[in-house]
Amino acid sequence: MKTFHCSHCQNLIFFENVRCLNCGHALAFLPDLRVMGALTQRADGRWRSELDAPNSRGYRLCANYDLISVCNWVVTADECSDFCCSCRLNKIIPGLASERNRLAWFRLEVAKRRMLYTLIGLSLPVVPKNNGSAGLAFEFLEDSRDGDAKRVLTGHDNGLITINIAEADDVHREKERTLHREPYRTLLGHFRHEIGHYFWDNLIAGSTHQAAYRELFGDETADYQQALDRHYRTGPPAGWEKNFISAYATMHPWEDWAESWAHYLHMVDALETAGAAGLALRPKRIDEPSMHPPPDPLNPQFRDFEVMIESWLSLTYVLNNLNRGLGLPDSYPFILSPAAIRKLRFIHTIIDQHRGAQRGSA
């Protein structure tokens, strides 16, 4: 995430802010410009930003900003939808009768928008699924109160991503993390993992990349249900750390891809933040991890994966040490083996080629 400033007074602000505490202007994310902007309401009811072109028709607040206060994005005046490009992806939202569900939905939207910010920056297609068409949609569902009903499972099916809203509850999520012996479980991690399945369908399935994918990740035609049953019956194989980024990645080649994809998005977001903040590591010993402020990985001119991974390894070393100093678990509790890094490099190459194709067709 880049560093944002109020476009009116230049006060430091955050991606989730809706009002500048310094000048009082309303704030919103402008997806067409990929920046946070201060807004002023015009006489015709539309909103304008000082970042607009002089002849701009302005913006409308997303309906979920204006009416429910669960979103801080805008809709350009030319768009026919009342919802922003993030909220437009929602197929089912939680019932809003309870404060618990309203809070869960807010937390889900915060994580979803952060993920979408990265996808937009990487020029990856984010198209709503309408009436069964290809595209992306989200269902935020809760377990039925009927004890005989099946539990809602977080997952992906042909562009439809389902998230159990219980994952927005910190206590529940920690219980699940401990139950499944996971070192890491977050809302944002869920979104990044599940969107990985969506982009496997869009970037790998049936493409010229599929053979190279199978060399690294394995044959995805292996029976998924059998693999799932085996994983939960016997756990990951011994020595899995040498070839996989997480224990869950060992379950099936699809999950190996999704876990690696999620980690790549972790890298992009954190490295963009570190670079925007000018973060550098200058240790007193030359044999300790060092880092120059990383280049912006969302800049289409930046294509060097080796610089990315070198910066990432140094950054996570320091992040983990800082967390330990605060008595907290490691913020990045993973070890990247050479095999796992090769998979990340493959994902980087696929995305880079896709971005190049998008630039060529523009």
Disulfide bonds with the S-S distance in Angstrom:
none
